Amino acid sequence: MSATPFMPAALEVPSRAFTYRFFLSTCFLMLVLFSSALGHSAMGTFVLALLDVLFCGDILLRCGLTDVSRGRFSLSALVSVCALCGFVYSLLNSFHIVSWHGPVTDLYVYTMLLITLVLWVERRLSREKEKTRVFIKKLDDFLPKAARLCVGRQFRTVFATELKAGDLVFVKTGERLPCDGIIRKGKTSIDEQLITGNMMPTAKRLGNNVYAGTLNKSDHIYVEVTHTLPTSAIMGIVNAIKNSERNRASSRSLLDGYAAWVLSMIVLCGVGGYVWLLYQYGLAQWKAYLGVFLFVTALFCPAALAFAVIFPWFFARSGARRLQLKIQNLHALERIVNASTFFFDKTGTLTYGELRVSGVYPVAEENRKQLLKAVITAEQLVDGPFADAVNTYAREHKIKPNKLLTFDVLPGLGVQARSRGTDIKAGSIPWLSEQGITVTQEITQQCEAVICVAVNGVYVGYLTLADELRPGAQEMVHMLQARRKELILVSGDNEASVSAIAREAGIEKYNFFVLPKTKAEIVGNMQGLGQQVVMVGDGFNDIIALLKADAGVVFSSGKNVYNNWVDVIVKRRDLKAVHYLFSIHKKLGSTIRQNVVLSVLLNGVLAAYLVWQSANGPAPWQWPVTGALGVVLIVWLNSTRMLHIK
């Protein structure tokens, strides 16, 4: 992977490099503890510590040097400085190379513990980075492989990529279209959910546009190619996924930022204090002060600092799961909170993405029972969003359908059935008109789907179906507006449907008939104006915009294929998720800051105490090790507060 100007060097290293070094360092550490327990010579401890520094800590040193050469400090640089100081202190003190009264006997175990723990942390961070790589196994399922090219009166099967603009192709029922184009012969209904997000099949006639990857549902058609597969709308989605290895790990992570702050303190305070002591008491005392300087510098990198971010992240994810949120990229929370513009998809995001019967309108009130019985009988064995809504209504109202003798489904048009000598037709107004049935009612619910019903050739009424707004939508809109966020609704649905949902939710700005590429262009235009953008969607048709935005949030529908590509996955039925994301960010930031202060402060107190008591002789090596592990425990306990988010 090529280096980016702002990425910590450790994130460019494969996690496996940290993994085997971590296990090797753990083995060295266990051997040193075993050697110390048996009272073996200092030489054996020195050799094991040297091997640990050379063969396990080497990767931290290289990453640290790389970061410093790029003009910034990082966790690797801090650990390298402190580990080397601890090793040099132990070497000089153990073999009496320099005569001084060090605060402790040696720092071998502390240094090895520091290296081991930081290797584990860097391994976790590196794996977090690697998880952002896109998994594209399922993408080919959406791409048609072949096409029937019309050559005179014959068909020739060719690869979909071989088509050219102006070619005429033949598409059978149940096949995916191999190109973007215009219908030149035939009429059908096409499932365009992949492109527009609309859950209902769209009726297509002569001259209508169709898109590659969409499913032809009802009849054979001839399509003139306008855009070949490589330049089609669906390929734009696929290419956006394949080419977008998202940089989820922050360009400069919180941990590296705090490590740079601590290392700067070492350089300014440690070196400055050492020079001041030499100035006050003379250069002859440099050896004694050098021992204290090396000791304090080694302890200035608390082992707990490495966990100051990792522990809160772990518990934040666990706390979010309790709220039915899957946060895949915690760095995205910062961008969500700071974003100036929020784009929302309609179907499946602001709404459930599930049609429900919203109204029953018989020709006369005495026809209500006949209307309901007829439509429920006709739709009982049909599979589709209209039928699902009708069957759900029947279960809720405990209406039992009559036994069917025959039924026939015409996708995009309607269903005709026969039961107990009764002929039933349920479908769209144009289809009933084609059957010679006159709709005698004025249907005014233009923003809703409609099922008109006729029994034995006589029109008896209609049902309206609508997609419900998720609970908490208005509260979420008011919360974001109170934070001065700009909200825009973008959808592939028609104007009436989009405007109705926008009004109900309280969103003033909206766009309709928006294709995936256009969604991404709108997001890109806002970013070009210097605004940070969040995209909230639910479908594969939103993926380009989700990848283009600074942060992507999706509502999981159980049909998602993009779980590896987004920052946050919402599994709730309501829209409280956005509020919870703001709460998690606030609590996470305060917890991390508390952990950093606690780790540095407590380790500083421990170092100061050991220096103060060194007048009575050096303390055993167990003191800094026990103290470091104690601070790690305190940081862990403080981080558990992230389990409870309000």
VEXDREN-2710 file (C-alpha; in Angstrom, 1 decimal):
% VEXDREN-2710
k/r/px/py/pz
1/MET/0.0/0.0/0.0
2/SER/1.4/3.4/-0.9
3/ALA/2.0/5.8/1.9
4/THR/-0.3/8.7/2.4
5/PRO/1.1/12.0/3.7
6/PHE/-0.9/11.9/6.9
7/MET/-1.1/8.2/7.7
8/PRO/0.9/6.9/10.7
9/ALA/3.6/4.5/9.5
10/ALA/2.3/1.7/11.7
11/LEU/-1.0/1.7/9.8
12/GLU/0.9/0.9/6.6
13/VAL/2.3/-2.3/8.2
14/PRO/0.3/-5.6/7.7
15/SER/-1.2/-6.7/11.0
16/ARG/0.5/-10.1/10.7
17/ALA/3.8/-8.3/11.2
18/PHE/2.6/-7.1/14.6
19/THR/0.9/-10.4/15.4
20/TYR/4.0/-12.7/15.3
21/ARG/6.1/-10.1/17.1
22/PHE/3.5/-9.8/19.8
23/PHE/3.5/-13.5/20.5
24/LEU/7.3/-13.6/20.3
25/SER/7.5/-10.7/22.8
26/THR/5.0/-12.4/25.1
27/CYS/7.3/-15.5/25.1
28/PHE/10.3/-13.4/25.9
29/LEU/8.5/-11.7/28.7
30/MET/7.3/-15.0/30.2
31/LEU/10.8/-16.3/30.1
32/VAL/12.2/-13.3/31.9
33/LEU/9.5/-13.6/34.6
34/PHE/10.3/-17.3/35.0
35/SER/14.1/-16.5/35.1
36/SER/13.5/-13.8/37.8
37/ALA/11.3/-16.1/39.9
38/LEU/14.1/-18.7/39.9
39/GLY/16.8/-16.1/40.7
40/HIS/18.9/-16.6/37.6
41/SER/21.7/-14.3/36.6
42/ALA/21.2/-10.8/35.3
43/MET/23.0/-11.9/32.1
44/GLY/20.1/-14.1/31.0
45/THR/17.6/-11.4/31.6
46/PHE/19.7/-8.9/29.7
47/VAL/20.0/-11.3/26.7
48/LEU/16.2/-11.9/26.6
49/ALA/15.5/-8.2/26.9
50/LEU/18.0/-7.5/24.1
51/LEU/16.3/-10.1/21.8
52/ASP/12.9/-8.5/22.6
53/VAL/14.1/-5.1/21.7
54/LEU/15.9/-6.2/18.5
55/PHE/13.4/-8.7/17.1
56/CYS/10.1/-7.4/18.5
57/GLY/10.6/-3.7/19.2
58/ASP/12.3/-3.2/15.9
59/ILE/9.1/-2.6/14.0
60/LEU/8.1/0.2/16.5
61/LEU/11.5/1.8/16.1
62/ARG/11.2/1.8/12.3
63/CYS/7.7/3.1/12.3
64/GLY/8.7/5.8/14.8
65/LEU/11.7/6.9/12.7
66/THR/9.5/7.0/9.6
67/ASP/6.9/9.2/11.4
68/VAL/9.6/11.6/12.7
69/SER/11.2/11.9/9.2
70/ARG/7.7/12.9/8.0
71/GLY/7.7/15.7/10.5
72/ARG/5.4/14.4/13.3
73/PHE/5.4/12.2/16.4
74/SER/3.3/9.1/16.9
75/LEU/2.7/6.3/19.4
76/SER/5.5/4.3/17.8
77/ALA/8.0/7.1/18.2
78/LEU/7.0/7.6/21.8
79/VAL/7.3/3.9/22.7
80/SER/10.7/3.7/20.9
81/VAL/12.2/6.6/22.9
82/CYS/10.9/5.3/26.2
83/ALA/11.7/1.6/25.6
84/LEU/15.3/2.5/24.5
85/CYS/15.7/4.7/27.6
86/GLY/14.4/1.9/29.8
87/PHE/16.8/-0.6/28.2
88/VAL/19.8/1.7/28.4
89/TYR/19.0/2.5/32.1
90/SER/18.8/-1.2/32.9
91/LEU/22.0/-2.1/31.0
92/LEU/24.0/0.6/32.7
93/ASN/22.6/-0.1/36.1
94/SER/22.8/-3.9/35.9
95/PHE/26.4/-4.1/34.8
96/HIS/27.5/-1.0/36.8
97/ILE/28.8/0.6/33.7
98/VAL/28.0/3.9/35.3
99/SER/28.0/4.6/39.0
100/TRP/24.7/6.0/40.1
101/HIS/21.9/5.4/42.5
102/GLY/19.0/4.6/40.2
103/PRO/15.4/4.7/41.5
104/VAL/14.9/1.0/40.7
105/THR/17.2/-2.0/40.2
106/ASP/16.3/-2.4/36.5
107/LEU/13.5/-1.7/33.9
108/TYR/13.9/-4.9/31.8
109/VAL/10.5/-6.3/32.6
110/TYR/8.8/-2.9/32.4
111/THR/10.4/-2.2/29.0
112/MET/9.4/-5.7/27.7
113/LEU/5.8/-5.3/29.0
114/LEU/5.6/-1.9/27.3
115/ILE/6.7/-3.3/24.0
116/THR/4.4/-6.3/24.3
117/LEU/1.3/-4.3/25.1
118/VAL/2.0/-1.7/22.4
119/LEU/2.5/-4.4/19.8
120/TRP/-0.9/-5.7/20.7
121/VAL/-2.5/-2.3/20.4
122/GLU/-0.8/-1.6/17.0
123/ARG/-2.0/-5.0/15.8
124/ARG/-5.6/-4.0/16.7
125/LEU/-5.2/-0.6/14.9
126/SER/-3.7/-2.2/11.9
127/ARG/-6.4/-4.8/11.7
128/GLU/-9.0/-2.0/12.0
129/LYS/-7.4/-0.4/9.0
130/GLU/-7.4/-3.7/7.0
131/LYS/-11.1/-4.2/7.7
132/THR/-11.9/-1.2/5.5
133/ARG/-10.8/-3.0/2.4
134/VAL/-13.7/-3.7/0.1
135/PHE/-15.0/-7.2/-0.3
136/ILE/-16.4/-7.5/-3.8
137/LYS/-17.4/-11.2/-4.0
138/LYS/-21.1/-10.4/-4.4
139/LEU/-20.8/-7.6/-6.9
140/ASP/-20.7/-9.9/-10.0
141/ASP/-24.1/-11.2/-9.1
142/PHE/-25.6/-7.8/-10.2
143/LEU/-23.8/-7.7/-13.5
144/PRO/-25.2/-9.4/-16.6
145/LYS/-22.7/-11.6/-18.3
146/ALA/-24.2/-12.0/-21.8
147/ALA/-26.7/-10.3/-24.2
148/ARG/-28.8/-11.3/-27.2
149/LEU/-27.8/-9.0/-30.0
150/CYS/-30.3/-8.6/-32.8
151/VAL/-28.7/-9.2/-36.2
152/GLY/-31.3/-8.9/-38.8
153/ARG/-34.0/-11.4/-37.8
154/GLN/-31.6/-13.6/-35.8
155/PHE/-30.1/-13.4/-32.3
156/ARG/-26.5/-13.7/-31.6
157/THR/-25.3/-14.3/-28.0
158/VAL/-22.4/-12.0/-27.1
159/PHE/-20.7/-10.8/-24.0
160/ALA/-22.4/-7.8/-22.4
161/THR/-19.2/-5.9/-22.6
162/GLU/-19.1/-6.3/-26.4
163/LEU/-22.2/-4.3/-27.0
164/LYS/-21.9/-0.9/-28.7
165/ALA/-24.2/2.2/-28.6
166/GLY/-27.0/1.9/-31.1
167/ASP/-27.1/-2.0/-31.0
168/LEU/-30.5/-3.6/-30.5
169/VAL/-30.8/-6.3/-27.8
170/PHE/-33.5/-8.8/-26.9
171/VAL/-34.3/-9.3/-23.2
172/LYS/-36.5/-12.1/-22.0
173/THR/-38.7/-12.2/-18.9
174/GLY/-36.6/-12.9/-15.7
175/GLU/-33.3/-11.7/-17.2
176/ARG/-31.2/-8.7/-16.1
177/LEU/-30.7/-6.0/-18.7
178/PRO/-27.2/-6.0/-20.2
179/CYS/-27.0/-2.2/-20.8
180/ASP/-28.6/1.2/-20.3
181/GLY/-31.0/1.9/-23.1
182/ILE/-34.4/2.7/-24.5
183/ILE/-37.3/0.3/-25.1
184/ARG/-37.9/0.1/-28.9
185/LYS/-40.5/-2.7/-28.8
186/GLY/-42.7/-4.2/-26.2
187/LYS/-43.9/-3.2/-22.7
188/THR/-43.1/-4.7/-19.4
189/SER/-42.4/-4.0/-15.7
190/ILE/-38.9/-3.8/-14.4
191/ASP/-37.6/-4.1/-10.8
192/GLU/-35.3/-1.0/-10.5
193/GLN/-34.8/-1.2/-6.8
194/LEU/-31.0/-1.7/-7.4
195/ILE/-30.8/1.7/-9.2
196/THR/-33.6/3.9/-7.9
197/GLY/-34.4/2.3/-4.5
198/ASN/-38.1/2.1/-5.5
199/MET/-39.4/-1.2/-4.0
200/MET/-42.2/-1.5/-6.6
201/PRO/-41.7/-2.7/-10.2
202/THR/-41.9/0.1/-12.7
203/ALA/-44.1/-0.1/-15.8
204/LYS/-42.1/0.4/-18.9
205/ARG/-43.4/1.2/-22.4
206/LEU/-42.1/2.2/-25.8
207/GLY/-39.5/4.9/-25.5
208/ASN/-38.9/4.5/-21.7
209/ASN/-35.4/4.4/-20.3
210/VAL/-34.1/1.2/-18.7
211/TYR/-30.9/0.4/-16.8
212/ALA/-28.3/-2.3/-16.8
213/GLY/-28.5/-4.8/-13.9
214/THR/-32.3/-4.2/-13.4
215/LEU/-34.6/-7.2/-13.7
216/ASN/-37.2/-7.6/-16.5
217/LYS/-40.3/-9.0/-14.7
218/SER/-43.3/-9.4/-17.0
219/ASP/-42.7/-9.5/-20.8
220/HIS/-40.0/-9.7/-23.5
221/ILE/-38.7/-6.4/-24.8
222/TYR/-36.3/-5.0/-27.4
223/VAL/-33.8/-2.4/-26.1
224/GLU/-31.6/0.0/-28.0
225/VAL/-28.2/0.5/-26.3
226/THR/-27.5/4.0/-25.2
227/HIS/-24.8/3.2/-22.6
228/THR/-22.8/0.0/-22.7
229/LEU/-22.1/-2.0/-19.5
230/PRO/-18.8/-0.3/-18.7
231/THR/-20.4/3.1/-18.8
232/SER/-23.8/2.2/-17.3
233/ALA/-25.3/3.4/-14.0
234/ILE/-24.8/0.0/-12.3
235/MET/-21.1/-0.1/-13.3
236/GLY/-20.7/3.4/-11.8
237/ILE/-21.9/1.8/-8.5
238/VAL/-19.6/-1.2/-8.8
239/ASN/-16.5/0.9/-9.7
240/ALA/-17.2/3.2/-6.8
241/ILE/-17.0/0.2/-4.5
242/LYS/-14.0/-1.4/-6.1
243/ASN/-12.0/1.7/-6.2
244/SER/-12.9/3.0/-2.7
245/GLU/-10.7/1.4/-0.1
246/ARG/-11.9/3.8/2.6
247/ASN/-9.4/5.5/4.9
248/ARG/-11.5/4.8/8.0
249/ALA/-8.6/5.0/10.3
250/SER/-8.2/8.6/11.0
251/SER/-5.3/10.2/9.1
252/ARG/-3.9/11.0/12.4
253/SER/-5.5/8.9/15.1
254/LEU/-6.4/10.1/18.5
255/LEU/-3.8/7.8/20.1
256/ASP/-1.0/9.2/17.9
257/GLY/-2.1/12.7/18.7
258/TYR/-1.9/12.1/22.4
259/ALA/1.4/10.2/22.0
260/ALA/2.8/13.2/20.2
261/TRP/1.7/15.5/23.1
262/VAL/3.4/13.2/25.7
263/LEU/6.6/12.9/23.6
264/SER/6.7/16.7/23.2
265/MET/6.5/17.0/27.0
266/ILE/9.4/14.5/27.4
267/VAL/11.5/16.6/25.0
268/LEU/10.7/19.9/26.5
269/CYS/10.5/19.0/30.2
270/GLY/12.9/16.1/30.4
271/VAL/15.8/17.6/28.4
272/GLY/15.1/21.0/29.8
273/GLY/15.1/19.8/33.4
274/TYR/18.3/17.8/32.9
275/VAL/20.1/20.8/31.4
276/TRP/18.9/23.0/34.3
277/LEU/20.2/20.5/36.9
278/LEU/23.6/20.4/35.2
279/TYR/23.6/24.2/35.2
280/GLN/22.7/24.3/38.9
281/TYR/25.0/21.6/40.3
282/GLY/27.7/21.4/37.7
283/LEU/28.7/19.0/35.0
284/ALA/30.4/16.7/37.4
285/GLN/27.0/15.3/38.5
286/TRP/25.9/14.3/35.0
287/LYS/26.0/10.6/35.8
288/ALA/23.6/10.7/38.7
289/TYR/21.2/13.0/36.9
290/LEU/21.4/10.9/33.7
291/GLY/20.1/7.9/35.7
292/VAL/17.1/9.8/36.9
293/PHE/16.5/11.3/33.5
294/LEU/16.6/7.9/31.8
295/PHE/14.3/6.4/34.5
296/VAL/11.7/9.2/34.3
297/THR/11.8/9.2/30.5
298/ALA/11.1/5.4/30.4
299/LEU/8.2/5.7/32.8
300/PHE/6.9/8.8/31.0
301/CYS/5.2/6.5/28.4
302/PRO/2.6/4.7/30.6
303/ALA/1.6/1.3/29.4
304/ALA/-1.9/2.4/30.0
305/LEU/-1.6/5.2/27.4
306/ALA/-1.7/2.5/24.7
307/PHE/-5.2/1.5/26.0
308/ALA/-6.5/5.0/26.6
309/VAL/-8.3/4.8/23.2
310/ILE/-8.6/1.1/22.6
311/PHE/-10.6/0.3/25.7
312/PRO/-13.2/3.1/25.2
313/TRP/-13.5/2.0/21.5
314/PHE/-14.2/-1.5/22.6
315/PHE/-16.8/-0.6/25.2
316/ALA/-18.3/2.0/22.9
317/ARG/-19.0/-0.6/20.2
318/SER/-20.5/-2.9/22.9
319/GLY/-22.7/-0.1/24.2
320/ALA/-23.8/0.8/20.7
321/ARG/-24.7/-2.8/20.0
322/ARG/-27.1/-2.7/22.9
323/LEU/-28.7/0.2/21.1
324/GLN/-28.8/-1.8/17.9
325/LEU/-26.1/0.2/16.2
326/LYS/-23.0/-1.3/14.6
327/ILE/-20.2/1.3/14.5
328/GLN/-17.6/0.0/12.1
329/ASN/-15.6/3.2/12.0
330/LEU/-15.5/5.2/15.3
331/HIS/-13.4/7.9/13.6
332/ALA/-16.5/8.7/11.5
333/LEU/-18.4/9.9/14.7
334/GLU/-16.2/13.0/14.6
335/ARG/-17.2/13.7/11.0
336/ILE/-20.9/13.1/11.7
337/VAL/-20.9/15.5/14.6
338/ASN/-19.0/18.2/12.7
339/ALA/-20.8/17.8/9.4
340/SER/-22.7/20.8/8.1
341/THR/-25.0/18.9/5.7
342/PHE/-27.0/15.7/6.1
343/PHE/-28.4/13.9/3.0
344/PHE/-31.2/11.4/3.7
345/ASP/-32.6/8.8/1.3
346/LYS/-36.4/8.2/1.6
347/THR/-37.4/4.6/1.1
348/GLY/-36.0/2.4/3.8
349/THR/-34.3/5.3/5.6
350/LEU/-36.8/8.0/6.6
351/THR/-39.5/5.4/5.9
352/TYR/-39.6/1.7/6.7
353/GLY/-39.4/0.7/3.1
354/GLU/-42.5/-1.5/3.6
355/LEU/-45.8/-0.7/2.1
356/ARG/-48.9/-0.7/4.4
357/VAL/-52.6/-0.4/3.6
358/SER/-53.3/3.2/4.5
359/GLY/-56.9/3.5/3.3
360/VAL/-59.9/1.5/2.1
361/TYR/-62.3/3.3/-0.3
362/PRO/-65.3/1.3/-1.5
363/VAL/-67.7/2.7/-4.1
364/ALA/-70.4/2.6/-1.4
365/GLU/-70.1/1.7/2.3
366/GLU/-72.0/-1.5/1.8
367/ASN/-69.3/-2.7/-0.6
368/ARG/-66.5/-2.4/2.0
369/LYS/-66.7/-6.1/3.0
370/GLN/-66.9/-7.2/-0.6
371/LEU/-63.9/-5.0/-1.5
372/LEU/-61.7/-6.3/1.3
373/LYS/-62.7/-9.9/0.8
374/ALA/-62.0/-9.7/-2.9
375/VAL/-58.6/-8.1/-2.8
376/ILE/-57.4/-10.3/0.1
377/THR/-58.6/-13.4/-1.8
378/ALA/-56.8/-12.4/-5.0
379/GLU/-53.5/-11.4/-3.3
380/GLN/-53.2/-14.3/-0.8
381/LEU/-50.7/-16.3/-2.8
382/VAL/-48.9/-13.5/-4.6
383/ASP/-45.3/-12.5/-3.7
384/GLY/-44.5/-8.8/-3.8
385/PRO/-44.7/-5.5/-1.8
386/PHE/-48.4/-4.9/-2.7
387/ALA/-49.5/-8.4/-1.8
388/ASP/-47.4/-8.3/1.4
389/ALA/-49.2/-5.1/2.5
390/VAL/-52.6/-6.6/1.7
391/ASN/-51.8/-9.9/3.5
392/THR/-50.5/-8.1/6.5
393/TYR/-53.7/-6.0/6.7
394/ALA/-55.7/-9.2/6.5
395/ARG/-53.8/-10.8/9.4
396/GLU/-54.1/-7.6/11.5
397/HIS/-57.9/-7.4/10.9
398/LYS/-58.5/-11.2/11.0
399/ILE/-60.0/-11.3/7.6
400/LYS/-59.9/-14.8/6.1
401/PRO/-59.6/-15.1/2.3
402/ASN/-61.8/-17.4/0.2
403/LYS/-60.2/-20.5/-1.5
404/LEU/-58.7/-19.7/-4.8
405/LEU/-59.5/-21.8/-7.9
406/THR/-57.1/-20.0/-10.3
407/PHE/-55.0/-16.9/-10.3
408/ASP/-52.6/-15.1/-12.6
409/VAL/-50.1/-12.4/-11.8
410/LEU/-49.2/-9.7/-14.3
411/PRO/-46.1/-7.9/-12.7
412/GLY/-46.5/-4.2/-12.7
413/LEU/-50.1/-4.4/-13.7
414/GLY/-52.1/-6.5/-11.3
415/VAL/-53.6/-9.9/-10.5
416/GLN/-56.7/-11.7/-11.7
417/ALA/-58.2/-14.6/-9.8
418/ARG/-61.3/-16.8/-9.6
419/SER/-62.9/-18.0/-6.4
420/ARG/-66.3/-19.6/-5.8
421/GLY/-67.6/-18.5/-9.2
422/THR/-66.4/-14.9/-8.7
423/ASP/-63.9/-13.2/-11.1
424/ILE/-61.6/-10.8/-9.3
425/LYS/-59.3/-8.2/-10.8
426/ALA/-57.0/-6.1/-8.6
427/GLY/-54.4/-3.7/-10.1
428/SER/-53.7/-0.4/-11.7
429/ILE/-56.3/1.9/-13.2
430/PRO/-54.8/1.6/-16.8
431/TRP/-54.9/-2.2/-16.6
432/LEU/-58.5/-2.2/-15.5
433/SER/-59.3/0.2/-18.3
434/GLU/-57.7/-2.2/-20.8
435/GLN/-60.0/-4.9/-19.4
436/GLY/-63.0/-2.8/-20.1
437/ILE/-63.7/-1.8/-16.5
438/THR/-64.5/1.8/-15.8
439/VAL/-63.2/3.3/-12.5
440/THR/-66.1/5.4/-11.2
441/GLN/-64.4/7.0/-8.3
442/GLU/-62.1/10.0/-8.3
443/ILE/-58.7/8.8/-6.8
444/THR/-56.9/11.8/-5.2
445/GLN/-54.2/10.1/-3.2
446/GLN/-51.6/10.7/-5.9
447/CYS/-48.6/10.2/-3.6
448/GLU/-49.7/6.7/-2.6
449/ALA/-49.8/3.4/-4.4
450/VAL/-53.3/2.3/-5.4
451/ILE/-55.0/-1.1/-5.9
452/CYS/-58.3/-0.8/-7.8
453/VAL/-60.6/-3.8/-7.5
454/ALA/-63.3/-5.2/-9.7
455/VAL/-65.6/-8.2/-9.0
456/ASN/-67.3/-9.9/-12.0
457/GLY/-66.4/-7.0/-14.2
458/VAL/-67.9/-4.4/-11.8
459/TYR/-65.6/-1.8/-10.1
460/VAL/-66.1/-2.0/-6.3
461/GLY/-63.4/0.4/-4.9
462/TYR/-59.8/0.8/-4.2
463/LEU/-57.1/0.6/-1.5
464/THR/-54.2/3.0/-1.0
465/LEU/-50.8/1.8/0.2
466/ALA/-48.1/4.0/1.7
467/ASP/-44.7/3.7/3.2
468/GLU/-44.7/4.8/6.9
469/LEU/-42.4/7.4/8.3
470/ARG/-40.1/5.9/10.9
471/PRO/-40.9/6.9/14.6
472/GLY/-38.6/9.6/15.8
473/ALA/-38.2/11.2/12.4
474/GLN/-39.5/14.7/13.4
475/GLU/-37.5/14.6/16.6
476/MET/-34.4/13.8/14.7
477/VAL/-35.0/16.6/12.2
478/HIS/-35.6/19.1/15.0
479/MET/-32.4/18.0/16.8
480/LEU/-30.2/18.4/13.7
481/GLN/-31.8/21.7/12.8
482/ALA/-31.2/22.9/16.4
483/ARG/-27.5/22.1/15.7
484/ARG/-27.7/24.2/12.5
485/LYS/-27.3/21.3/10.2
486/GLU/-28.7/21.5/6.6
487/LEU/-31.0/18.6/5.8
488/ILE/-31.7/17.5/2.2
489/LEU/-33.9/14.5/1.1
490/VAL/-32.7/12.8/-2.0
491/SER/-34.7/9.9/-3.6
492/GLY/-35.2/8.0/-6.9
493/ASP/-39.0/8.1/-6.2
494/ASN/-41.5/10.5/-7.8
495/GLU/-42.1/14.1/-6.8
496/ALA/-45.4/13.5/-5.0
497/SER/-44.1/10.7/-2.8
498/VAL/-40.9/12.5/-1.9
499/SER/-42.5/15.8/-1.2
500/ALA/-45.1/14.2/1.0
501/ILE/-42.5/12.4/3.2
502/ALA/-40.4/15.6/3.3
503/ARG/-43.3/17.6/4.6
504/GLU/-44.2/15.0/7.2
505/ALA/-40.6/14.8/8.4
506/GLY/-40.1/18.6/8.5
507/ILE/-37.4/18.7/5.8
508/GLU/-37.6/21.7/3.5
509/LYS/-35.2/20.7/0.8
510/TYR/-35.7/17.6/-1.4
511/ASN/-34.7/16.1/-4.8
512/PHE/-36.7/13.4/-6.6
513/PHE/-36.0/11.1/-9.5
514/VAL/-32.3/11.1/-8.4
515/LEU/-30.1/8.3/-9.8
516/PRO/-27.1/6.9/-7.9
517/LYS/-24.6/8.8/-9.9
518/THR/-26.6/12.0/-9.4
519/LYS/-26.7/11.5/-5.6
520/ALA/-22.9/11.2/-5.6
521/GLU/-22.6/14.3/-7.7
522/ILE/-24.9/16.3/-5.3
523/VAL/-22.8/15.1/-2.4
524/GLY/-19.6/16.0/-4.3
525/ASN/-20.9/19.5/-5.1
526/MET/-21.6/20.2/-1.5
527/GLN/-18.1/19.0/-0.5
528/GLY/-16.7/21.3/-3.3
529/LEU/-18.3/24.2/-1.4
530/GLY/-16.2/23.3/1.6
531/GLN/-19.0/21.5/3.5
532/GLN/-18.6/18.2/5.4
533/VAL/-21.3/15.8/4.3
534/VAL/-23.0/12.8/5.9
535/MET/-25.1/10.5/3.7
536/VAL/-27.8/8.4/5.4
537/GLY/-29.3/5.7/3.2
538/ASP/-30.3/2.1/3.1
539/GLY/-29.9/0.6/-0.4
540/PHE/-27.2/-0.5/-2.8
541/ASN/-28.4/2.4/-5.0
542/ASP/-27.0/4.8/-2.3
543/ILE/-23.5/3.2/-2.2
544/ILE/-21.8/5.8/-4.4
545/ALA/-23.0/8.7/-2.3
546/LEU/-22.2/6.7/0.9
547/LEU/-18.6/6.3/-0.3
548/LYS/-18.4/9.8/-1.5
549/ALA/-19.6/11.4/1.7
550/ASP/-17.4/12.1/4.6
551/ALA/-19.4/9.6/6.7
552/GLY/-21.9/7.0/5.7
553/VAL/-24.8/5.7/7.8
554/VAL/-27.2/2.9/6.5
555/PHE/-30.3/1.3/7.8
556/SER/-30.0/-2.4/7.6
557/SER/-32.9/-4.1/5.8
558/GLY/-31.6/-7.7/5.8
559/LYS/-30.8/-7.4/2.1
560/ASN/-27.8/-5.2/2.4
561/VAL/-24.7/-6.1/0.5
562/TYR/-22.5/-3.2/1.6
563/ASN/-21.8/-4.0/5.2
564/ASN/-18.0/-3.7/4.7
565/TRP/-18.2/-0.3/3.1
566/VAL/-20.1/1.9/5.5
567/ASP/-19.2/3.6/8.8
568/VAL/-22.4/2.9/10.8
569/ILE/-25.1/0.3/10.3
570/VAL/-28.4/0.9/12.1
571/LYS/-30.5/-2.1/13.0
572/ARG/-33.2/-0.1/14.8
573/ARG/-36.7/0.5/13.5
574/ASP/-36.8/4.1/14.7
575/LEU/-34.7/7.2/13.9
576/LYS/-33.2/7.7/17.4
577/ALA/-30.0/6.3/16.0
578/VAL/-28.7/9.7/14.9
579/HIS/-29.2/11.1/18.4
580/TYR/-27.4/8.2/19.9
581/LEU/-24.4/8.7/17.6
582/PHE/-24.0/12.3/18.9
583/SER/-24.3/11.0/22.5
584/ILE/-21.7/8.3/21.9
585/HIS/-19.3/10.7/20.4
586/LYS/-19.6/13.1/23.3
587/LYS/-19.1/10.5/25.9
588/LEU/-16.3/8.7/24.0
589/GLY/-14.3/11.9/23.7
590/SER/-14.5/12.7/27.4
591/THR/-13.7/9.1/28.4
592/ILE/-10.5/9.1/26.2
593/ARG/-9.4/12.4/27.6
594/GLN/-9.9/11.2/31.1
595/ASN/-7.9/8.0/30.3
596/VAL/-5.0/10.0/28.9
597/VAL/-4.9/12.3/31.9
598/LEU/-5.2/9.4/34.4
599/SER/-2.5/7.3/32.7
600/VAL/0.0/10.2/32.5
601/LEU/-0.7/11.6/35.9
602/LEU/-0.7/8.3/37.8
603/ASN/2.5/7.1/36.1
604/GLY/4.0/10.5/36.8
605/VAL/3.1/10.2/40.5
606/LEU/4.6/6.7/40.5
607/ALA/7.8/7.9/38.9
608/ALA/8.1/10.8/41.3
609/TYR/7.6/8.6/44.3
610/LEU/10.2/6.1/43.2
611/VAL/12.7/8.9/42.6
612/TRP/11.9/10.4/46.0
613/GLN/12.4/7.2/47.9
614/SER/15.6/6.3/45.9
615/ALA/17.6/8.1/48.7
616/ASN/17.0/4.9/50.7
617/GLY/18.2/2.7/47.9
618/PRO/16.8/1.4/44.7
619/ALA/13.3/-0.2/44.7
620/PRO/12.8/-3.7/43.2
621/TRP/11.8/-3.9/39.6
622/GLN/8.3/-5.1/40.5
623/TRP/7.3/-1.6/41.5
624/PRO/7.1/0.0/38.1
625/VAL/5.6/-3.1/36.6
626/THR/2.9/-3.5/39.2
627/GLY/2.2/0.3/39.1
628/ALA/1.9/0.2/35.3
629/LEU/-0.6/-2.7/35.3
630/GLY/-2.5/-1.0/38.1
631/VAL/-3.0/2.1/35.9
632/VAL/-4.1/-0.1/33.0
633/LEU/-6.8/-1.6/35.3
634/ILE/-7.9/1.9/36.3
635/VAL/-8.2/3.0/32.6
636/TRP/-10.1/-0.2/31.9
637/LEU/-12.6/0.4/34.7
638/ASN/-13.1/4.0/33.6
639/SER/-13.7/2.9/30.0
640/THR/-16.5/0.6/31.0
641/ARG/-18.7/3.7/31.4
642/MET/-19.1/3.5/27.6
643/LEU/-21.4/0.5/28.0
644/HIS/-24.2/2.8/29.1
645/ILE/-25.3/5.4/26.6
646/LYS/-28.3/7.6/27.2
END
